[in-house]
Amino acid sequence: MTRLFVDSSVRLNTGELLDIDDGEGFTVECLEGAVWITQSNDPRDIVLKAGQSFVLDKPGLALVCAASGPAMVVVAVSLRLLSRPRLRLRNSTRIRLAA
């Protein structure tokens, strides 16, 4: 499922991925459970527990995965990023829940 990005929570079951394309500057917050985040060209593994957040700091693809059991995440776009030209946001910033 692919949809345009708006602040909303997403429930991830174990093994499900949330693909965020061109999300540099977006904030990923773990509301429940734990998630693992990896970004293109970034050797780090970011693990968030409930109540923690991380700002994506690399361009390209970021993957968010439920680390151990179901998780609930929200991805927020800052007001600064909303000042980007609408065409760029509409056409390139996508979120996809991959089963």
Order of alpha helices (4+ residues) and beta strands (2+ residues): beta-beta-beta-beta-beta-beta-beta-beta-beta-alpha-alpha-beta
